[in-house]
Amino acid sequence: MTETTTDTFVPPTRFAVPGRIAVSNRAAATWQTATLTEIRRETPGASTFRFAVPEWTGHLPGQHLMLRLTAEDGYVAQRHYSLASPPDDAGHIELTLDHVEGGEVSGWFHTVAKPGDSVEVRGPLSGFFAWPGDRPALLVGAGSGVVPLMSMLRHHRARALDVPLRLLVSARGPEELIYAREYGAETTPVFTRTAPEGTAVGRLAAAHLAPLLAERPPGGWEAYVCGSNGFAEHASRLLVEAGQPVDRIRIERFG
């Protein structure tokens, strides 16, 4: 995700549900060394960074961590980043970062970092946006907001879960669609500026959500929305207007 602080977004209309999943405070408070082992380019402006963290105790899809980067002169920068990896990837975690113009931490990752470099991490943090895999999940994300949702999708596949999962992901164009190579039949891309021939261009709309909400599984969907402040507000309003219960929408934003 972007390197600005990520937190739980609760719009004035109170779309976000207050329920949380318990998180280990001891694990979340302990800094661990994470060694960079691999860098994968996802889009022209985003890359995935894979780390070895031998003492990592695991996480739930949707959770994030705190990353600490210390310069040679002792200057310290800390950022919250969503976890992209599934929880079963023992001893390893993955983060997908946009290259933010002027960003201290993202700039270092995209221009300086190389395998073998180390940073510090602590977490996992937050049980609000976590998906334990026990309920139907309707995922809606835009840009790097898809990162925690990809952790959910990867978990769903790794465990071969029977519970329904659908993903709507918005990007400016195919070249900016993070994780494009990994999507399958569960995913519907929405392109806002350019699209392949025959594909409509435009902002996420009710028409995109209607087929998924019409599939309503037993017990209904638990909706997870992640993206910029504006996108989170827009997508959550569309969901409510389409009949998704307000208390079944979880929202995380960055911006």
C-alpha positions in Angstrom: 0.0 0.0 0.0 1.0 3.6 0.1 3.4 4.7 2.8 1.1 7.1 4.5 -0.5 5.7 7.7 -3.2 3.1 7.1 -6.0 3.0 9.6 -9.6 2.0 9.8 -11.8 4.4 7.9 -15.2 5.1 9.5 -17.3 7.4 7.3 -19.9 9.8 8.9 -22.6 7.3 7.8 -21.0 4.6 9.9 -20.5 1.9 7.3 -17.8 0.2 9.2 -18.6 -2.7 11.6 -17.0 -2.4 15.0 -16.2 -6.1 15.5 -12.6 -7.1 15.8 -10.6 -10.3 15.9 -8.2 -10.7 18.9 -4.6 -9.8 18.2 -1.6 -10.8 20.3 -0.3 -7.6 21.9 3.0 -9.3 22.7 3.7 -10.3 19.1 2.6 -6.9 17.8 5.0 -5.1 20.2 8.1 -7.0 19.4 10.5 -5.8 16.6 11.9 -8.5 14.4 14.6 -8.4 11.7 13.3 -9.0 8.2 15.8 -9.8 5.5 14.9 -8.9 1.9 15.2 -12.0 -0.3 13.4 -11.1 -3.5 12.0 -8.2 -5.4 9.2 -8.7 -8.0 8.0 -5.9 -10.3 4.2 -5.8 -10.4 3.5 -2.7 -12.4 5.6 0.3 -13.6 5.1 1.9 -10.1 4.7 -1.0 -7.7 6.8 -3.9 -6.7 6.5 -6.8 -4.2 9.2 -7.3 -1.6 9.7 -10.7 0.0 11.3 -11.0 3.4 12.6 -13.8 5.5 11.4 -13.3 9.1 12.2 -16.6 11.0 10.3 -15.6 14.2 7.2 -14.4 12.4 4.3 -16.1 14.2 1.8 -15.7 11.4 -1.1 -13.4 10.6 -4.7 -13.3 9.4 -5.4 -12.2 5.8 -6.1 -8.5 5.8 -3.8 -7.6 8.7 -0.9 -5.1 8.4 2.5 -4.5 10.1 4.7 -1.6 11.2 8.0 -1.3 9.3 11.0 0.5 10.7 13.9 1.7 8.5 17.0 3.2 10.1 19.5 5.2 8.1 23.3 5.2 8.6 23.1 8.5 10.5 20.5 7.1 12.9 17.4 8.7 11.3 14.4 6.4 11.8 11.3 6.2 9.6 8.3 4.0 10.4 5.3 3.1 8.1 2.3 0.8 8.2 2.0 -1.6 5.3 -0.5 -4.3 4.5 0.6 -7.9 4.3 0.2 -9.4 0.8 1.3 -12.9 1.7 -1.0 -15.7 2.9 -0.6 -16.8 6.5 0.7 -20.3 5.6 3.9 -18.8 4.1 5.9 -19.8 7.2 8.9 -17.6 8.0 8.2 -15.3 5.2 6.1 -12.2 4.5 5.5 -10.1 1.4 4.7 -6.4 1.0 3.7 -4.7 -2.2 4.7 -1.0 -2.2 3.9 1.8 -4.6 6.8 4.1 -5.4 5.5 7.3 -3.9 7.1 10.5 -5.2 9.2 12.0 -2.5 8.5 9.0 -0.2 11.3 8.3 2.2 10.6 4.6 2.7 9.1 3.7 -0.6 11.8 5.6 -2.4 14.5 3.6 -0.5 12.8 0.3 -1.4 12.4 1.2 -5.1 15.8 2.7 -5.7 18.2 1.4 -3.1 17.0 -1.9 -1.6 18.5 -5.2 -2.7 18.3 -8.8 -1.5 20.3 -9.2 1.7 19.2 -5.8 3.1 17.4 -5.8 6.4 14.6 -3.8 8.0 12.7 -4.2 11.2 9.0 -5.2 11.4 6.5 -5.7 14.2 3.0 -7.2 14.0 0.6 -8.4 12.9 -1.6 -5.4 13.7 -5.4 -4.9 13.7 -8.1 -7.5 13.8 -10.7 -5.2 12.3 -10.0 -5.8 8.6 -8.9 -9.5 9.1 -10.7 -12.3 7.2 -10.4 -15.7 9.0 -11.7 -17.6 6.0 -14.9 -18.7 7.7 -17.5 -16.5 5.9 -18.3 -15.5 2.3 -16.1 -12.6 1.3 -16.9 -9.9 -1.2 -13.6 -7.9 -1.8 -13.6 -4.5 -3.4 -10.3 -2.6 -3.9 -8.6 0.0 -5.9 -4.9 0.5 -6.8 -2.7 -0.7 -4.0 -5.8 -1.2 -1.9 -5.9 -4.6 -3.4 -2.8 -5.7 -1.3 -4.6 -6.9 1.9 -7.4 -8.4 -0.4 -4.7 -10.4 -2.2 -3.7 -11.9 1.1 -7.3 -13.1 1.5 -7.4 -14.4 -2.1 -4.2 -16.3 -1.7 -5.3 -17.8 1.6 -8.6 -18.9 -0.1 -6.6 -20.7 -2.8 -3.9 -22.1 -0.6 -6.5 -23.7 1.7 -8.8 -24.6 -1.1 -11.7 -23.1 0.9 -15.2 -23.9 -0.1 -16.6 -20.6 1.2 -17.4 -18.2 -1.7 -15.0 -15.3 -2.4 -15.3 -12.6 -5.1 -12.9 -9.7 -5.9 -13.7 -6.5 -7.7 -10.4 -4.6 -8.3 -10.2 -1.1 -9.9 -7.1 0.2 -11.7 -6.4 3.0 -14.2 -5.5 0.6 -16.9 -4.3 -3.0 -17.4 -0.6 -1.9 -17.0 -1.4 -0.6 -13.5 -3.3 -3.7 -12.4 -1.3 -5.1 -9.5 -1.1 -8.9 -9.4 -2.6 -9.1 -12.9 -1.0 -12.5 -13.5 -2.7 -14.1 -10.5 -6.3 -13.3 -11.0 -8.8 -15.9 -12.0 -12.5 -16.4 -12.5 -13.2 -15.0 -9.0 -11.9 -11.5 -10.1 -13.6 -8.7 -12.0 -11.3 -5.9 -13.1 -12.6 -2.3 -13.5 -10.5 0.1 -15.6 -11.0 3.8 -15.1 -8.9 5.3 -17.9 -7.8 2.7 -20.5 -9.0 -0.8 -21.1 -8.6 -3.7 -23.6 -10.7 -3.4 -26.7 -14.3 -4.3 -25.9 -14.0 -3.5 -22.2 -15.9 -0.5 -20.9 -13.9 2.3 -19.2 -15.3 4.1 -16.1 -15.4 4.4 -12.4 -16.7 1.5 -10.2 -20.5 1.5 -10.6 -23.6 -0.2 -9.3 -23.6 -2.3 -12.5 -20.3 -3.9 -11.5 -21.6 -4.9 -8.0 -25.1 -6.1 -9.1 -24.1 -9.5 -10.4 -22.0 -10.3 -7.3 -24.7 -9.2 -4.9 -27.2 -11.2 -6.9 -25.1 -14.3 -6.1 -25.8 -13.7 -2.4 -24.6 -16.9 -0.7 -26.2 -18.4 2.4 -25.6 -16.0 5.3 -24.8 -13.2 2.9 -21.5 -11.5 2.1 -19.0 -9.9 4.4 -17.7 -7.0 2.3 -14.1 -5.7 2.6 -13.4 -2.4 0.9 -9.8 -1.0 0.7 -8.5 2.0 -1.3 -8.1 5.7 -1.1 -10.4 7.8 1.1 -12.5 8.8 -1.8 -12.8 5.3 -3.3 -13.7 3.8 0.1 -16.5 6.2 0.6 -17.8 5.7 -3.0 -17.6 1.9 -3.0 -19.2 1.6 0.5 -22.1 3.8 -0.6 -22.7 1.7 -3.7 -22.8 -1.4 -1.6 -25.3 0.0 0.8 -27.5 1.3 -2.0 -27.4 -2.2 -3.6 -28.7 -3.7 -0.3 -25.5 -4.8 1.4 -26.1 -4.5 5.2 -24.2 -1.6 6.8 -22.9 -3.8 9.6 -21.4 -6.3 7.1 -19.0 -3.8 5.5 -15.4 -3.5 6.7 -13.4 -0.6 5.4 -9.7 0.3 5.3 -8.3 3.3 3.6 -5.1 5.1 2.8 -4.6 8.6 1.5 
